[in-house]
Amino acid sequence: MSRNQFWKQLIVKFRKLIRFQRLPGLLLAVVCIVVINRWLPAEAGGSEINPQLRDQVLQIIRENPEAILETVQAYQKKQQEAQQKAQQSFLQQIKADSKAVIGASPTKGAKNGKVLLIEFSDFQCPYCAKAHDTLKEFMAKHSDTVTLTYKHLPLASIHAEALPAAKAAWAAGQQGKFWQFHDALFTNQKQLGEALYQSTAKSLGLDLAKFERDRTSSAAATAINQDLEIAEKLGVEGTPFFVMNGQPLPGAVQLSDLEAALAQINQSTK
């Protein structure tokens, strides 16, 4: 089949899609038009696409812009519904098996608390630094009933030191000093960089050779990627992000927000 024959058939199908409002198919047709017209080379020995045929397709698009818009909106809605379904499923999993969700991530507070607070955070995020102060106050009051676990969510595309800092903190955790290293990174957030990682490791008395091996290891990358996968399942798009017993708490929450969520959980379990 020549390219011109293909386009003639596509025009016929395109008109039917418009007529019967087959929106997913219409979107696919538009994508095909763009790809074929802009990126695919002409077949060997074949002729270029007839401009008249191309104009016919473009005219159909111009005459039916609402169909294109409806297609995009329908697709976006479908994607959102799928994401919400996946999120709810994972939140139920958190309630049913919190230990599996914690995995090998660092924890503090109650050893087997009735309340699990999951924190997704980025060491270079200024909002995470604010949330860090809030969490310290909250956990000081509720460490006997709340288990806090930390999940790495380095936003490497906008924070150059987010991933190196996460790997350094993970490496400190391999020597039992995650939370001390964690606190130092947030306290000195404006100084994030190699000098801070090295000086913090020394001040905490870490085995520096092991620290260096661990933070550059594939195990560090794997652990952080596992946290990123959990964040993706939850549809987390920014930091900080918290989940308390399956209840999402996005953004830089205030102490009052954490207290209210905890009170609600305590009330529901009476």
N, C-alpha and C positions, 0 to 999 in steps of 0.2 A: 504494500500500500504506500503510495506516495504521500508526502506531507500535505499536499493540497487535498487529497482524498480524505485524509484523516480529519483535517479541519472542516470539511463539508459535513462529515458524519458528526463531528463534535457540535456543530451549529444546530443540527437537528435534535440531538440529545439535549443540548443546552435549552432549547425552546421548550421541550417537554418538561425539563426540570423546573423551569419558571412556571409553566402552566399548572403543574401538579404540586408545586411547592415542596419539592423534595430537597429540603435545605442542606443536609449533609452532602448529598451528591452535587448540589450546586456549588458548594464551597470547594469540593474536590475539582470540579470542572474549572473553576476560576484559577485554582492553583496550577492545574495542567496547562491552561492557556498561558499563564505568566512564565512557567518554566520552559515550555516548548518555544515560546516566542523569543525569550531573552537568552536562554542558556544553551539549548541543544543545537548543535551544528546541523547544517543541511546534510541529507543523506548523500552518500557518494553517488554521483551521476544524477542526482535529483535536482529539482528546481527549488528556489526559495518560495516561501509562503506568499500566495497571492495577496497583495495589499487589500484587495476588495473583500476577500474572505475575512481577513483580520478586522477590517472596518465593520463588517457585519456583526462580529462577536462583540466588539467594543460598543456598538450601537445598542445591542441587547442589554449590556451592562448599564449603559447610561439611562436606558428607558426603565430599568428595574432596580434602581439603587436600594430600594427598601428590602428587596429579596436578599441582597448581599448583606445588608445590615442585620436582618433577621437571622441569617445563617451564622454570622459571627456571634450574635447575642445568644443564640441557641447553643452554640458550641461552648461559649463561656459558662453558661448556666449548667450545662452537663458536667463540665470540668469541676465547677464549684461544688456541685452535689456529690460528685465522686470523692472530692477531697474531704468534705464534711463527713461522709460515710466512713471513710478510712480513719479520720480523726476520732470519731465516736467509738469506732471499734477498738482503737488503740487505747483510748481513755478507759474503756471497760477492762482492757487487759491489765492496765496499771492497777485498777481496783482489785482484780482477781489474783494477780501474782506480782506483787510489788518487788519481791526479791529478784525476780527475773529481769525486771526493768532496771533495777539498780545495777545488777551485774557486778563488774569489778570497779565501778565508779567510787570515788571517795565519799564517805559519809561522816556526819557528826551529829551530836545530839543523842537522842534515845537510841539504844542499840536495836530494839525491835518496837519502835514507837507505833502507836495506833494511827498516827498521822504521818504520811510521807510527803515531804515538800521537795519537789524536783526543781532545780535551778538550771536554766540554760543561759550561759553567759560568755562574754568576750572580754578578755582582760584589757583591751584598748578602748572599749566602749565607755564613754563618760557616764551614760545612764546606768550602766552596770556598776560603776564605782559608787554611784549614789545608792543603788539598791544594796550594795555590799554593806554600807553603814546601817541601812534599815534592817537587813537580815541579822546583823550582829546583835542589835537591840532585841529583835524578835526571838532569836534563839537563846539569848541570855535568860529570857523569861520562860521559855517553853521547851528547854532542852531535855526535860524529863518525859515529855510526851511526843515530841516532834522529831522525826528523823529527816535531816537535810542531806540531799545528795546533789553533787555537782556534775553537770553535763557540759562538755566543751562545745561551744558554737562560735568558733572564730570566723568573723566576717572578713575573710582575707582579701576580698575584692576592694574593700574600702579601708581596712586597717592593716597596714604592712607588718606590724609586730604581733598581730593577734595569734597567728599560727605558731611562730617561734615561742611566744610566751606560753601558749597552751602546751607545747611539747616540753618546755622547761618545767612547768608546773607538774606535768605528768611524771617526768623523770624524778622530780623531788618526791613525788608520791611513792615511787618504787623504794624509797628509803624511809618511808613513814613520815615525811614532812610536807605533804601536799598543802595542808591548810595553812601552815606557817608561810610557805612560799606564796600561796594564793593571797594571803593578807598583805604580804610585802609588795606584790605586783600591783594590787589596787591602791595601796598607800602611796606608792611611787609611780603611779601610772604615767606621769609626764616624762619619766626617765626610762621608759621601756626600751630595752636594747641589750646587746651582748654584755656590756659592762655591768648592768644591773643583775642579769641572770647569774653571772659569775660571782659577783660580790655577795649576792643573796645566798648562793649555794655555799660559799665559804663561811658566811656568818652563821649558817644553820649547821655547820659541821658536817656537810655531806662529803661522801667519797667523791672527789671531783672527777676522777677517771671514769667511775661508774656513771656519774651524772651525765658526762659527755657522751658516753656510749648509749645510754638510755634515751636521751632526748633526740639523738640522731638515728635511732633505730626504726625498723619497720613496725615494731610493736607499738611505738608511740603513735605513728601515723594510723595504724589499724584501730587503736583505741579511740582516737579522735574521730575517725570516720564512722565508727559505730555510733557515737553520740550524734553525729551529723545525720545519720540515717534515721535515728529516733526522732530528731527534730523535723525531718522531712515528713515522716508519718503523721506527725502532729500538725503539720502545716505551719510550722513556726517560720516567720518571715523576718523577725528582728529580735534584738536582745535589749534588755533581759526579758526572759519569758519563764513563768513559773507554773507549775501544776501541783495543786494540793489535793491529795486523795482523788485524783481524776478531774478536778475542777481547774480549768485553765485560768491563769491570771497574767495576761500579757502586759508588757510595758514596765516602766519604773514604778512599781507599786509602792504605796505609802504604808506605813506601819498599821494604820487603821484598816487598810484593805486586807492585810494578812490576818489581823485580829478578827475582822468580820467573817472571813472565810473559815477560820478556825472555830469560831463560835457556832457557825452554821453546821459544821461537821460534828461538833460535840453535841449539838442539839439533836441532830438526826440519828446519832448512835445511842441515845439514852433509852 
